[in-house]
Amino acid sequence: MNIAVFASHGGSDLQAIVDGCKTGRINAKVAVVISNNGDSTALQRAENENIPCYHLSAKKSGSEEIS
């Protein structure tokens, strides 16, 4: 199973998921990480693990508000 992780800050939950996948506690792999914060540590963690990662900016992609 492939997992997409949405993160905006430190990425501690992302790291726990990655570690769980590596040890086999989670039968899946993190396939992509997406963040609304270009400076988030989660994006750096993803890069360190060679996981594709993307920053989606509200300034470029529209409002963060939900109607």
All heavy atoms as TSV, in Angstrom:
chain	resi	resn	atom	element	x	y	z
A	1	MET	N	N	0.852	-1.164	0.000
A	1	MET	CA	C	0.000	0.000	0.000
A	1	MET	C	C	0.902	1.233	0.000
A	1	MET	O	O	1.920	1.282	0.685
A	1	MET	CB	C	-0.880	-0.003	1.248
A	1	MET	CG	C	-1.706	1.233	1.388
A	1	MET	SD	S	-2.664	1.406	2.919
A	1	MET	CE	C	-3.260	-0.217	3.215
A	2	ASN	N	N	0.527	2.212	-0.764
A	2	ASN	CA	C	1.221	3.496	-0.787
A	2	ASN	C	C	0.488	4.480	0.107
A	2	ASN	O	O	-0.741	4.501	0.128
A	2	ASN	CB	C	1.292	4.050	-2.209
A	2	ASN	CG	C	2.215	3.246	-3.083
A	2	ASN	OD1	O	3.255	2.794	-2.637
A	2	ASN	ND2	N	1.843	3.072	-4.325
A	3	ILE	N	N	1.264	5.297	0.820
A	3	ILE	CA	C	0.703	6.279	1.742
A	3	ILE	C	C	1.137	7.673	1.302
A	3	ILE	O	O	2.307	7.887	0.977
A	3	ILE	CB	C	1.200	6.034	3.185
A	3	ILE	CG1	C	0.757	4.667	3.684
A	3	ILE	CG2	C	0.723	7.140	4.121
A	3	ILE	CD1	C	1.365	4.295	5.027
A	4	ALA	N	N	0.206	8.615	1.317
A	4	ALA	CA	C	0.518	10.030	1.136
A	4	ALA	C	C	0.420	10.680	2.506
A	4	ALA	O	O	-0.530	10.438	3.243
A	4	ALA	CB	C	-0.466	10.687	0.179
A	5	VAL	N	N	1.417	11.488	2.848
A	5	VAL	CA	C	1.422	12.173	4.143
A	5	VAL	C	C	1.338	13.670	3.888
A	5	VAL	O	O	2.094	14.224	3.095
A	5	VAL	CB	C	2.698	11.837	4.946
A	5	VAL	CG1	C	2.738	12.613	6.251
A	5	VAL	CG2	C	2.786	10.337	5.218
A	6	PHE	N	N	0.400	14.302	4.583
A	6	PHE	CA	C	0.247	15.752	4.538
A	6	PHE	C	C	0.788	16.307	5.848
A	6	PHE	O	O	0.337	15.892	6.917
A	6	PHE	CB	C	-1.227	16.131	4.357
A	6	PHE	CG	C	-1.795	15.643	3.053
A	6	PHE	CD1	C	-2.293	14.355	2.927
A	6	PHE	CD2	C	-1.817	16.473	1.949
A	6	PHE	CE1	C	-2.807	13.893	1.729
A	6	PHE	CE2	C	-2.336	16.020	0.739
A	6	PHE	CZ	C	-2.825	14.725	0.630
A	7	ALA	N	N	1.756	17.201	5.760
A	7	ALA	CA	C	2.397	17.726	6.967
A	7	ALA	C	C	2.670	19.208	6.782
A	7	ALA	O	O	2.850	19.677	5.658
A	7	ALA	CB	C	3.706	16.987	7.228
A	8	SER	N	N	2.724	19.940	7.896
A	8	SER	CA	C	2.978	21.377	7.760
A	8	SER	C	C	4.098	21.886	8.663
A	8	SER	O	O	4.502	23.031	8.510
A	8	SER	CB	C	1.700	22.166	8.049
A	8	SER	OG	O	1.241	21.906	9.351
A	9	HIS	N	N	4.599	21.042	9.543
A	9	HIS	CA	C	5.631	21.548	10.455
A	9	HIS	C	C	6.785	20.566	10.595
A	9	HIS	O	O	7.453	20.277	9.621
A	9	HIS	CB	C	5.032	21.907	11.811
A	9	HIS	CG	C	4.052	23.040	11.735
A	9	HIS	ND1	N	4.391	24.299	11.317
A	9	HIS	CD2	C	2.733	23.084	11.989
A	9	HIS	CE1	C	3.326	25.079	11.324
A	9	HIS	NE2	N	2.295	24.364	11.720
A	10	GLY	N	N	6.981	20.044	11.782
A	10	GLY	CA	C	8.169	19.267	12.105
A	10	GLY	C	C	8.265	17.896	11.478
A	10	GLY	O	O	9.356	17.383	11.254
A	11	GLY	N	N	7.140	17.281	11.209
A	11	GLY	CA	C	7.176	15.984	10.577
A	11	GLY	C	C	7.453	14.819	11.503
A	11	GLY	O	O	7.872	13.759	11.050
A	12	SER	N	N	7.180	14.985	12.806
A	12	SER	CA	C	7.422	13.871	13.741
A	12	SER	C	C	6.485	12.698	13.446
A	12	SER	O	O	6.911	11.533	13.527
A	12	SER	CB	C	7.297	14.323	15.191
A	12	SER	OG	O	6.019	14.880	15.433
A	13	ASP	N	N	5.251	12.970	13.060
A	13	ASP	CA	C	4.341	11.880	12.681
A	13	ASP	C	C	4.825	11.210	11.392
A	13	ASP	O	O	4.786	9.985	11.271
A	13	ASP	CB	C	2.912	12.383	12.502
A	13	ASP	CG	C	2.256	12.780	13.817
A	13	ASP	OD1	O	2.672	12.261	14.867
A	13	ASP	OD2	O	1.319	13.593	13.766
A	14	LEU	N	N	5.290	12.010	10.454
A	14	LEU	CA	C	5.853	11.462	9.224
A	14	LEU	C	C	7.007	10.524	9.549
A	14	LEU	O	O	7.079	9.413	9.024
A	14	LEU	CB	C	6.345	12.582	8.310
A	14	LEU	CG	C	7.245	12.149	7.148
A	14	LEU	CD1	C	6.503	11.247	6.185
A	14	LEU	CD2	C	7.825	13.368	6.452
A	15	GLN	N	N	7.903	10.947	10.433
A	15	GLN	CA	C	9.058	10.121	10.778
A	15	GLN	C	C	8.626	8.807	11.413
A	15	GLN	O	O	9.182	7.753	11.115
A	15	GLN	CB	C	10.010	10.871	11.714
A	15	GLN	CG	C	11.343	10.164	11.877
A	15	GLN	CD	C	12.114	10.105	10.575
A	15	GLN	OE1	O	12.385	11.127	9.963
A	15	GLN	NE2	N	12.471	8.902	10.138
A	16	ALA	N	N	7.616	8.860	12.263
A	16	ALA	CA	C	7.109	7.635	12.887
A	16	ALA	C	C	6.535	6.687	11.834
A	16	ALA	O	O	6.741	5.469	11.902
A	16	ALA	CB	C	6.051	7.974	13.929
A	17	ILE	N	N	5.846	7.231	10.848
A	17	ILE	CA	C	5.283	6.398	9.776
A	17	ILE	C	C	6.408	5.802	8.932
A	17	ILE	O	O	6.397	4.607	8.617
A	17	ILE	CB	C	4.300	7.215	8.913
A	17	ILE	CG1	C	3.072	7.603	9.738
A	17	ILE	CG2	C	3.904	6.442	7.664
A	17	ILE	CD1	C	2.190	8.645	9.077
A	18	VAL	N	N	7.389	6.606	8.568
A	18	VAL	CA	C	8.529	6.116	7.778
A	18	VAL	C	C	9.249	5.008	8.534
A	18	VAL	O	O	9.565	3.954	7.979
A	18	VAL	CB	C	9.492	7.276	7.435
A	18	VAL	CG1	C	10.809	6.753	6.890
A	18	VAL	CG2	C	8.847	8.233	6.449
A	19	ASP	N	N	9.504	5.237	9.818
A	19	ASP	CA	C	10.189	4.233	10.639
A	19	ASP	C	C	9.368	2.951	10.729
A	19	ASP	O	O	9.919	1.852	10.643
A	19	ASP	CB	C	10.496	4.776	12.033
A	19	ASP	CG	C	11.529	5.898	12.020
A	19	ASP	OD1	O	12.219	6.082	10.991
A	19	ASP	OD2	O	11.640	6.598	13.044
A	20	GLY	N	N	8.063	3.089	10.903
A	20	GLY	CA	C	7.185	1.927	10.966
A	20	GLY	C	C	7.200	1.128	9.672
A	20	GLY	O	O	7.179	-0.107	9.684
A	21	CYS	N	N	7.269	1.818	8.547
A	21	CYS	CA	C	7.345	1.138	7.249
A	21	CYS	C	C	8.684	0.414	7.106
A	21	CYS	O	O	8.730	-0.716	6.610
A	21	CYS	CB	C	7.155	2.134	6.115
A	21	CYS	SG	S	5.502	2.844	6.005
A	22	LYS	N	N	9.755	1.049	7.549
A	22	LYS	CA	C	11.084	0.440	7.447
A	22	LYS	C	C	11.202	-0.823	8.293
A	22	LYS	O	O	11.855	-1.779	7.881
A	22	LYS	CB	C	12.157	1.432	7.884
A	22	LYS	CG	C	12.468	2.494	6.885
A	22	LYS	CD	C	13.582	3.362	7.422
A	22	LYS	CE	C	14.063	4.376	6.432
A	22	LYS	NZ	N	15.151	5.194	6.989
A	23	THR	N	N	10.600	-0.808	9.479
A	23	THR	CA	C	10.723	-1.956	10.376
A	23	THR	C	C	9.680	-3.030	10.111
A	23	THR	O	O	9.738	-4.104	10.700
A	23	THR	CB	C	10.598	-1.514	11.851
A	23	THR	OG1	O	9.293	-0.975	12.072
A	23	THR	CG2	C	11.667	-0.509	12.223
A	24	GLY	N	N	8.721	-2.743	9.248
A	24	GLY	CA	C	7.684	-3.714	8.932
A	24	GLY	C	C	6.466	-3.649	9.846
A	24	GLY	O	O	5.529	-4.425	9.688
A	25	ARG	N	N	6.459	-2.736	10.791
A	25	ARG	CA	C	5.280	-2.566	11.652
A	25	ARG	C	C	4.095	-2.026	10.857
A	25	ARG	O	O	2.949	-2.251	11.204
A	25	ARG	CB	C	5.584	-1.645	12.826
A	25	ARG	CG	C	6.514	-2.289	13.841
A	25	ARG	CD	C	6.638	-1.411	15.041
A	25	ARG	NE	N	5.314	-1.237	15.635
A	25	ARG	CZ	C	5.054	-1.288	16.906
A	25	ARG	NH1	N	6.017	-1.493	17.758
A	25	ARG	NH2	N	3.823	-1.117	17.346
A	26	ILE	N	N	4.410	-1.285	9.802
A	26	ILE	CA	C	3.389	-0.790	8.877
A	26	ILE	C	C	3.685	-1.424	7.529
A	26	ILE	O	O	4.781	-1.252	6.984
A	26	ILE	CB	C	3.415	0.752	8.767
A	26	ILE	CG1	C	3.169	1.395	10.124
A	26	ILE	CG2	C	2.396	1.228	7.735
A	26	ILE	CD1	C	3.357	2.901	10.139
A	27	ASN	N	N	2.739	-2.164	7.003
A	27	ASN	CA	C	2.927	-2.859	5.739
A	27	ASN	C	C	2.565	-1.918	4.592
A	27	ASN	O	O	1.509	-2.060	3.957
A	27	ASN	CB	C	2.079	-4.132	5.698
A	27	ASN	CG	C	2.350	-4.956	4.466
A	27	ASN	OD1	O	3.384	-4.807	3.826
A	27	ASN	ND2	N	1.412	-5.810	4.111
A	28	ALA	N	N	3.432	-0.943	4.360
A	28	ALA	CA	C	3.179	0.078	3.343
A	28	ALA	C	C	4.469	0.845	3.103
A	28	ALA	O	O	5.487	0.564	3.736
A	28	ALA	CB	C	2.082	1.026	3.813
A	29	LYS	N	N	4.386	1.806	2.196
A	29	LYS	CA	C	5.508	2.730	2.005
A	29	LYS	C	C	4.951	4.129	1.816
A	29	LYS	O	O	3.848	4.312	1.291
A	29	LYS	CB	C	6.373	2.321	0.826
A	29	LYS	CG	C	5.820	2.687	-0.524
A	29	LYS	CD	C	6.850	2.455	-1.616
A	29	LYS	CE	C	6.447	3.205	-2.867
A	29	LYS	NZ	N	7.478	3.282	-3.850
A	30	VAL	N	N	5.719	5.109	2.270
A	30	VAL	CA	C	5.330	6.497	2.065
A	30	VAL	C	C	5.719	6.852	0.633
A	30	VAL	O	O	6.897	6.831	0.277
A	30	VAL	CB	C	6.011	7.434	3.080
A	30	VAL	CG1	C	5.623	8.882	2.807
A	30	VAL	CG2	C	5.644	7.042	4.506
A	31	ALA	N	N	4.720	7.153	-0.189
A	31	ALA	CA	C	4.946	7.408	-1.605
A	31	ALA	C	C	5.116	8.890	-1.917
A	31	ALA	O	O	5.750	9.247	-2.907
A	31	ALA	CB	C	3.795	6.844	-2.421
A	32	VAL	N	N	4.554	9.763	-1.064
A	32	VAL	CA	C	4.641	11.202	-1.314
A	32	VAL	C	C	4.364	11.957	-0.015
A	32	VAL	O	O	3.609	11.498	0.833
A	32	VAL	CB	C	3.653	11.642	-2.428
A	32	VAL	CG1	C	2.215	11.470	-2.003
A	32	VAL	CG2	C	3.922	13.067	-2.888
A	33	VAL	N	N	5.017	13.107	0.116
A	33	VAL	CA	C	4.767	14.017	1.235
A	33	VAL	C	C	4.397	15.370	0.637
A	33	VAL	O	O	5.061	15.864	-0.277
A	33	VAL	CB	C	6.002	14.156	2.145
A	33	VAL	CG1	C	5.780	15.206	3.215
A	33	VAL	CG2	C	6.351	12.808	2.776
A	34	ILE	N	N	3.317	15.953	1.156
A	34	ILE	CA	C	2.835	17.249	0.680
A	34	ILE	C	C	2.720	18.180	1.867
A	34	ILE	O	O	2.208	17.802	2.918
A	34	ILE	CB	C	1.474	17.096	-0.027
A	34	ILE	CG1	C	1.618	16.152	-1.230
A	34	ILE	CG2	C	0.918	18.462	-0.448
A	34	ILE	CD1	C	0.322	15.756	-1.859
A	35	SER	N	N	3.211	19.409	1.699
A	35	SER	CA	C	3.160	20.389	2.781
A	35	SER	C	C	2.706	21.744	2.252
A	35	SER	O	O	3.023	22.111	1.119
A	35	SER	CB	C	4.542	20.539	3.430
A	35	SER	OG	O	4.493	21.502	4.464
A	36	ASN	N	N	2.004	22.471	3.098
A	36	ASN	CA	C	1.629	23.843	2.762
A	36	ASN	C	C	2.654	24.840	3.298
A	36	ASN	O	O	2.470	26.038	3.186
A	36	ASN	CB	C	0.233	24.179	3.306
A	36	ASN	CG	C	0.184	24.147	4.808
A	36	ASN	OD1	O	1.015	23.532	5.471
A	36	ASN	ND2	N	-0.817	24.808	5.373
A	37	ASN	N	N	3.749	24.324	3.867
A	37	ASN	CA	C	4.794	25.152	4.462
A	37	ASN	C	C	6.120	24.784	3.805
A	37	ASN	O	O	6.661	23.708	4.045
A	37	ASN	CB	C	4.835	24.900	5.973
A	37	ASN	CG	C	5.934	25.654	6.671
A	37	ASN	OD1	O	6.748	26.316	6.048
A	37	ASN	ND2	N	5.972	25.544	7.987
A	38	GLY	N	N	6.631	25.663	2.978
A	38	GLY	CA	C	7.875	25.401	2.267
A	38	GLY	C	C	9.080	25.236	3.161
A	38	GLY	O	O	10.092	24.671	2.749
A	39	ASP	N	N	8.998	25.719	4.396
A	39	ASP	CA	C	10.104	25.609	5.343
A	39	ASP	C	C	9.919	24.475	6.338
A	39	ASP	O	O	10.661	24.376	7.313
A	39	ASP	CB	C	10.266	26.929	6.118
A	39	ASP	CG	C	10.661	28.079	5.213
A	39	ASP	OD1	O	11.444	27.841	4.274
A	39	ASP	OD2	O	10.190	29.209	5.439
A	40	SER	N	N	8.931	23.610	6.121
A	40	SER	CA	C	8.651	22.566	7.102
A	40	SER	C	C	9.775	21.537	7.147
A	40	SER	O	O	10.376	21.191	6.121
A	40	SER	CB	C	7.319	21.866	6.796
A	40	SER	OG	O	7.453	21.015	5.688
A	41	THR	N	N	10.047	21.061	8.331
A	41	THR	CA	C	11.033	20.011	8.523
A	41	THR	C	C	10.551	18.712	7.878
A	41	THR	O	O	11.354	17.879	7.470
A	41	THR	CB	C	11.305	19.799	10.024
A	41	THR	OG1	O	11.679	21.053	10.599
A	41	THR	CG2	C	12.425	18.809	10.262
A	42	ALA	N	N	9.251	18.554	7.745
A	42	ALA	CA	C	8.698	17.358	7.105
A	42	ALA	C	C	9.220	17.216	5.680
A	42	ALA	O	O	9.556	16.108	5.249
A	42	ALA	CB	C	7.173	17.404	7.117
A	43	LEU	N	N	9.315	18.305	4.939
A	43	LEU	CA	C	9.842	18.235	3.576
A	43	LEU	C	C	11.297	17.807	3.582
A	43	LEU	O	O	11.732	17.015	2.737
A	43	LEU	CB	C	9.665	19.576	2.860
A	43	LEU	CG	C	8.229	19.990	2.549
A	43	LEU	CD1	C	8.210	21.387	1.914
A	43	LEU	CD2	C	7.545	18.988	1.644
A	44	GLN	N	N	12.065	18.313	4.540
A	44	GLN	CA	C	13.473	17.922	4.659
A	44	GLN	C	C	13.589	16.441	5.006
A	44	GLN	O	O	14.418	15.719	4.455
A	44	GLN	CB	C	14.193	18.779	5.702
A	44	GLN	CG	C	15.675	18.478	5.789
A	44	GLN	CD	C	16.402	18.756	4.489
A	44	GLN	OE1	O	16.255	19.825	3.903
A	44	GLN	NE2	N	17.187	17.799	4.018
A	45	ARG	N	N	12.748	15.977	5.928
A	45	ARG	CA	C	12.748	14.554	6.290
A	45	ARG	C	C	12.445	13.695	5.067
A	45	ARG	O	O	13.077	12.663	4.848
A	45	ARG	CB	C	11.728	14.273	7.385
A	45	ARG	CG	C	12.084	14.827	8.738
A	45	ARG	CD	C	10.975	14.499	9.735
A	45	ARG	NE	N	11.072	15.222	10.971
A	45	ARG	CZ	C	11.527	14.692	12.107
A	45	ARG	NH1	N	11.935	13.453	12.151
A	45	ARG	NH2	N	11.561	15.425	13.202
A	46	ALA	N	N	11.469	14.122	4.267
A	46	ALA	CA	C	11.118	13.375	3.060
A	46	ALA	C	C	12.298	13.335	2.088
A	46	ALA	O	O	12.629	12.273	1.544
A	46	ALA	CB	C	9.890	13.998	2.395
A	47	GLU	N	N	12.932	14.469	1.887
A	47	GLU	CA	C	14.094	14.509	1.001
A	47	GLU	C	C	15.192	13.576	1.503
A	47	GLU	O	O	15.822	12.868	0.704
A	47	GLU	CB	C	14.628	15.935	0.879
A	47	GLU	CG	C	13.742	16.832	0.042
A	47	GLU	CD	C	14.255	18.252	-0.059
A	47	GLU	OE1	O	15.354	18.552	0.486
A	47	GLU	OE2	O	13.571	19.076	-0.679
A	48	ASN	N	N	15.417	13.562	2.814
A	48	ASN	CA	C	16.450	12.696	3.393
A	48	ASN	C	C	16.150	11.223	3.166
A	48	ASN	O	O	17.070	10.399	3.124
A	48	ASN	CB	C	16.604	12.959	4.896
A	48	ASN	CG	C	17.185	14.319	5.193
A	48	ASN	OD1	O	17.762	14.965	4.327
A	48	ASN	ND2	N	17.019	14.766	6.418
A	49	GLU	N	N	14.876	10.888	3.035
A	49	GLU	CA	C	14.449	9.497	2.825
A	49	GLU	C	C	14.201	9.190	1.344
A	49	GLU	O	O	13.725	8.120	1.000
A	49	GLU	CB	C	13.170	9.215	3.626
A	49	GLU	CG	C	13.327	9.329	5.124
A	49	GLU	CD	C	14.142	8.189	5.731
A	49	GLU	OE1	O	14.277	7.121	5.078
A	49	GLU	OE2	O	14.628	8.357	6.855
A	50	ASN	N	N	14.514	10.148	0.467
A	50	ASN	CA	C	14.281	10.003	-0.976
A	50	ASN	C	C	12.807	9.751	-1.309
A	50	ASN	O	O	12.482	8.983	-2.220
A	50	ASN	CB	C	15.168	8.907	-1.568
A	50	ASN	CG	C	16.629	9.255	-1.469
A	50	ASN	OD1	O	17.016	10.373	-1.777
A	50	ASN	ND2	N	17.433	8.317	-1.021
A	51	ILE	N	N	11.940	10.411	-0.565
A	51	ILE	CA	C	10.505	10.342	-0.810
A	51	ILE	C	C	10.116	11.595	-1.596
A	51	ILE	O	O	10.459	12.704	-1.188
A	51	ILE	CB	C	9.713	10.290	0.517
A	51	ILE	CG1	C	10.121	9.062	1.330
A	51	ILE	CG2	C	8.214	10.307	0.259
A	51	ILE	CD1	C	9.607	9.079	2.767
A	52	PRO	N	N	9.410	11.438	-2.704
A	52	PRO	CA	C	8.974	12.627	-3.444
A	52	PRO	C	C	8.157	13.559	-2.527
A	52	PRO	O	O	7.315	13.093	-1.754
A	52	PRO	CB	C	8.085	12.058	-4.555
A	52	PRO	CG	C	8.528	10.645	-4.709
A	52	PRO	CD	C	8.955	10.206	-3.336
A	53	CYS	N	N	8.458	14.846	-2.597
A	53	CYS	CA	C	7.752	15.790	-1.730
A	53	CYS	C	C	7.462	17.074	-2.489
A	53	CYS	O	O	8.197	17.457	-3.392
A	53	CYS	CB	C	8.561	16.061	-0.464
A	53	CYS	SG	S	10.229	16.662	-0.749
A	54	TYR	N	N	6.360	17.701	-2.075
A	54	TYR	CA	C	5.880	18.896	-2.769
A	54	TYR	C	C	5.384	19.930	-1.778
A	54	TYR	O	O	4.771	19.585	-0.772
A	54	TYR	CB	C	4.734	18.534	-3.727
A	54	TYR	CG	C	5.146	17.505	-4.742
A	54	TYR	CD1	C	4.924	16.156	-4.505
A	54	TYR	CD2	C	5.788	17.884	-5.909
A	54	TYR	CE1	C	5.328	15.196	-5.419
A	54	TYR	CE2	C	6.195	16.934	-6.840
A	54	TYR	CZ	C	5.959	15.590	-6.574
A	54	TYR	OH	O	6.368	14.651	-7.478
A	55	HIS	N	N	5.628	21.180	-2.103
A	55	HIS	CA	C	5.098	22.298	-1.338
A	55	HIS	C	C	3.985	22.929	-2.165
A	55	HIS	O	O	4.201	23.326	-3.317
A	55	HIS	CB	C	6.205	23.324	-1.066
A	55	HIS	CG	C	5.698	24.621	-0.555
A	55	HIS	ND1	N	6.049	25.819	-1.117
A	55	HIS	CD2	C	4.851	24.915	0.454
A	55	HIS	CE1	C	5.452	26.799	-0.469
A	55	HIS	NE2	N	4.711	26.280	0.484
A	56	LEU	N	N	2.790	22.975	-1.598
A	56	LEU	CA	C	1.657	23.628	-2.259
A	56	LEU	C	C	1.336	24.901	-1.498
A	56	LEU	O	O	0.814	24.857	-0.392
A	56	LEU	CB	C	0.438	22.709	-2.287
A	56	LEU	CG	C	0.601	21.422	-3.081
A	56	LEU	CD1	C	-0.673	20.599	-3.010
A	56	LEU	CD2	C	0.972	21.710	-4.512
A	57	SER	N	N	1.656	26.012	-2.072
A	57	SER	CA	C	1.481	27.305	-1.441
A	57	SER	C	C	0.077	27.841	-1.670
A	57	SER	O	O	-0.421	27.848	-2.798
A	57	SER	CB	C	2.496	28.294	-2.009
A	57	SER	OG	O	2.196	29.609	-1.616
A	58	ALA	N	N	-0.547	28.307	-0.604
A	58	ALA	CA	C	-1.862	28.934	-0.730
A	58	ALA	C	C	-1.759	30.213	-1.557
A	58	ALA	O	O	-2.700	30.588	-2.245
A	58	ALA	CB	C	-2.440	29.236	0.649
A	59	LYS	N	N	-0.611	30.864	-1.515
A	59	LYS	CA	C	-0.432	32.094	-2.277
A	59	LYS	C	C	-0.461	31.815	-3.765
A	59	LYS	O	O	-0.920	32.627	-4.563
A	59	LYS	CB	C	0.894	32.761	-1.894
A	59	LYS	CG	C	0.878	33.312	-0.502
A	59	LYS	CD	C	2.207	33.937	-0.142
A	59	LYS	CE	C	2.193	34.423	1.289
A	59	LYS	NZ	N	3.496	34.946	1.712
A	60	LYS	N	N	0.036	30.633	-4.169
A	60	LYS	CA	C	0.060	30.297	-5.583
A	60	LYS	C	C	-1.114	29.409	-5.994
A	60	LYS	O	O	-1.507	29.403	-7.149
A	60	LYS	CB	C	1.368	29.571	-5.916
A	60	LYS	CG	C	2.582	30.445	-5.811
A	60	LYS	CD	C	3.827	29.680	-6.196
A	60	LYS	CE	C	5.055	30.571	-6.067
A	60	LYS	NZ	N	6.267	29.858	-6.441
A	61	SER	N	N	-1.654	28.648	-5.039
A	61	SER	CA	C	-2.683	27.662	-5.378
A	61	SER	C	C	-4.074	28.068	-4.950
A	61	SER	O	O	-5.013	27.294	-5.129
A	61	SER	CB	C	-2.340	26.327	-4.703
A	61	SER	OG	O	-1.089	25.876	-5.145
A	62	GLY	N	N	-4.224	29.206	-4.347
A	62	GLY	CA	C	-5.551	29.634	-3.898
A	62	GLY	C	C	-5.642	29.724	-2.385
A	62	GLY	O	O	-4.684	29.496	-1.678
A	63	SER	N	N	-6.792	30.017	-1.897
A	63	SER	CA	C	-7.033	30.233	-0.482
A	63	SER	C	C	-6.998	28.940	0.309
A	63	SER	O	O	-7.369	27.874	-0.184
A	63	SER	CB	C	-8.396	30.903	-0.288
A	63	SER	OG	O	-8.719	30.982	1.073
A	64	GLU	N	N	-6.566	29.030	1.569
A	64	GLU	CA	C	-6.604	27.889	2.475
A	64	GLU	C	C	-8.001	27.709	3.075
A	64	GLU	O	O	-8.295	26.693	3.667
A	64	GLU	CB	C	-5.594	28.068	3.612
A	64	GLU	CG	C	-4.158	27.994	3.139
A	64	GLU	CD	C	-3.188	28.145	4.294
A	64	GLU	OE1	O	-3.619	28.323	5.439
A	64	GLU	OE2	O	-1.981	28.088	4.029
A	65	GLU	N	N	-8.851	28.721	2.926
A	65	GLU	CA	C	-10.184	28.662	3.509
A	65	GLU	C	C	-11.080	27.690	2.747
A	65	GLU	O	O	-10.998	27.581	1.532
A	65	GLU	CB	C	-10.826	30.053	3.505
A	65	GLU	CG	C	-10.115	31.044	4.397
A	65	GLU	CD	C	-10.788	32.401	4.349
A	65	GLU	OE1	O	-11.971	32.466	3.964
A	65	GLU	OE2	O	-10.129	33.377	4.695
A	66	ILE	N	N	-11.915	27.003	3.499
A	66	ILE	CA	C	-12.872	26.081	2.901
A	66	ILE	C	C	-14.249	26.730	2.964
A	66	ILE	O	O	-14.684	27.190	4.003
A	66	ILE	CB	C	-12.882	24.734	3.650
A	66	ILE	CG1	C	-11.510	24.082	3.563
A	66	ILE	CG2	C	-13.956	23.820	3.086
A	66	ILE	CD1	C	-11.363	22.833	4.393
A	67	SER	N	N	-14.930	26.766	1.846
A	67	SER	CA	C	-16.255	27.381	1.811
A	67	SER	C	C	-17.312	26.437	2.280
A	67	SER	O	O	-17.293	25.282	2.057
A	67	SER	CB	C	-16.588	27.824	0.388
A	67	SER	OG	O	-15.608	28.700	-0.078
